[in-house]
Amino acid sequence: MAVPKKKTSKSKRDMRRSHDALLAPGVSVCPECKEPKMPHRVCASCGSYKGRVVVETEA
């Protein structure tokens, strides 16, 4: 079984954890209805993607 020979310092531990932070999701604006939406996805409010309606919505 592998056991570390020396204690990992606080600096090394924190440098390893520097990439573990959570980021806020990217949000873009729909050009058709101006509602916020996730990039590269169909707009949930109007159903359009790249300027054309691809999903019928009940709005």
Secondary structure by P-SEA (a helix, b strand, c coil): cccccccccaaaaaaaaccccccccbbbbcccccccccccccccccccccccccccccc
